[in-house]
Amino acid sequence: MNHYVILIMNISTPAIVLHCSRLTDKTSVLHLFTRESGRVSYYLYGATSKRNMRNALLMPLALLDIEAVHQENREIQQLKEWRLAYVANATADDIRRQSVAMFIAEILYRTLVHPLPDSALFDLLTETILALNTRDDPQNVHLEFLYAFIDSLGFGIDMNKQENQVFAPLFSQQVISQQQRRTMLRQFMTYYETHLPDFRLPKSLEVMFEVFN
């Protein structure tokens, strides 16, 4: 007789919200990037209930501390408890900051397809979340993140190439115009499409162009 051992672990870890997908009227799937386990999906109950206002705090790039149960070979895990690890008041009250958070979260949701932990990337994201909430002007946060994220994916930008000189203003003290930001954003998306075969342009891209126009 064969005996199968199912590995079940209790997990406590910081996590970052990437996306929330509705399954039924009472159940959603919360997609997180965790420090300990990488990308993980969890059942979230009562997510669409009008009475459950707490779940409204689970905005894109919300920084959490979670407790969960992970079962081996299960696609969606059980989330026992979550709490906000950082209250990003400025981001919650500013449509520009919200748009940047939504855009970065969608980039991550589309590219982090394998459940592998990456503490360096988690630290980069944490720094990005703090910068987005605390800077007086958040207009370059997403551009700086896209540049740094490329390095973490393993295909850094060669600044010696003429076509990549468009990114040079990010590393100078000059004031960056809105036209330069739009040009850089388009070039970043082209770069991601070229190096990631399954990459699709995020739906929030047009929102970024509109908000920062």
N, C-alpha and C positions, 0 to 999 in steps of 0.2 A: 504494500500500500504506500502511495506517495503522500508525503506530508508537506504542505506548503506553509511557510512562515510569512505572514504579512507584517511588514515593518511599519509601526506607527510611532510617530515622534511628536512630542509637544514642543512648539517653537515659540520663542519670544525674540522679536527682532524689530529694528526700525524698518519702515517701509514708505514708499512713495506712490501715490495714486497715479495710474496711467489712464485708466478708462473704466467706465461702468456700463455693462451691457444688460438690458432688461430681458429677463426670461419669461416671467409671468407677471400678473398684477401684484404679486407679493414677493417675488424673488428676482434678484439681479445677480450678475456675476461681476465681482470687483477684481480688476486686473491691477496687480501691484508689482513694483520692483523692490525686492527686499534685500537687505544687506546680507543676510545669512544664506538665502536660497535662490537669489536672482529673481527672475520673473515668475510669479505664481498667481493663479486665479483662485478666487474664493467665492463661495456662496454668500450672498448678503440678503438677509431676510427683512421684509418690511421696508425695502429701499424706496418704494414708490408711495408708501402710505403718507397721507397728509398729516397724520398724527406724529409721524416719526421725523421731526424736524432735524434731529441730530445728524441723520444721514446726508442732509444738505451741506454739511461741512466737508464732505468727501469730494472736493473740487479737484480738477486736474493739478497735479504736483503738490497736493496736500501732503505734508510730512507727518507720518504716524508712528506710533509704537503699537505693535500688535501682538496678540497671543493667538496661536492657531494650533490645529492638529493636522499633521501631514501624514497621509497614508500612501505607502509605496504604490506606484502605478495608477494612482487616481488623478484624473485630469483636473478636477476642481476640488479644492481642499476646503476644510471647515474652519471658518474664522470664529474664534471664541469671543474675542474682545478687541476693541481698538480705541485709541485715544489720540487726540492731536498732540504731536510732539513740539509743534511750533505754530503759533497763531500769526498768520500772515495778514494782518488787518489792512495794510496798504494795498495789497494785491486784491483782496476781497472787495475793496471800495473803488477800484480803478479799472475801467473797461480796457485800457491799454495793457495793464499788467495781467488782467485776466486773459486777454487774447494771447499774450506771449506764453503764459502758463499752458493754455490749451494747445497752442502750436507745438511747444516743446514736448508735452505729454504725448501728442499724436505722433510726432517723429519717433519717440521711444517705443510707443505701442506698435508701430509698423516695423521697427528694426530689431527690437529685442525679442526675437522669436524663440530662442533657446533658453531653458531655465538654468542658467549658469550664474553663480554669484560673481560679482565684480566689485570689490570694496573701493577701488580707485574711482570707478565710474559713479558709485553711490556717493562718494565724497564730492566729486565734481557736481553732481546734481544737487546735493545739499548746499554747496556754495552758490550755485545758480539760483536756487530758491531764495536764499538769504539776500543775494544781490538784487533780485527782482523786487523784493519787498522793501528793501532799505534804501536803494539808490533814489536820489531826487529825480533823475531822468533814466527810465528803464529801456530806452529805445535801442540800445546796443546789446542788451543781455542775450537775446536769442542768437545774434550773430556770433558773439563770443562763444556761446555754448556750441553752436554748430561747428565752429572751427576746432574746439577742444574735443568734441565728440568724434570727429573724423580721426583724430590721433588714436583714440581708444579703440576704434574699429580696425585700426591697423593699416590705413592708407592715407597718411598725412599729406598735406598739400605742399607741393614743391614751389616755393615762392620765387624761384629763379625763372620759372616759366612766365612768359609774357601774359598769358591769359589769366594767370593767378594774381597779377599785380592789382587787380580790382580789390583784393582783400587788404592791401597795404595800409589804408587809413585806419584799420582796427589797431594797428601797432604804432600809431603816431599820435601826436598831441593835437592834431588839427581837428577842427569841427567837421563832423560828418553830415552831409546834407541828406535830405530824404531821398533824393534821386540816387545817391550813392548807396544808401541802405537798400533800396529796392533792387539795384543792380547786383549788390552782393548777395542778397537773398536768392535772386534768380540763379546766380552762378553757383551758390551752394547747392540748390536743388538739382541743377545739372550735374554737379560733381557727385552727389549721392546717387542719382539715377545711373551714372556711368559705372560706379564702383559697386553698387548693390543691385544685382540683377532683378530682385523681386521688389525693389523699392517703388512705391507709388506716391505721387505727390499728395501731401496731406490736404484734406478738405478745408482745413483752417487757413490755408495759405492765402486765399483771396480775402479772408477777414483781416489778415495781417496787413495786406496792401491797403485795404480800406481804412483801417484804424490809424495807420501811421502815414496816411496821405497828407 
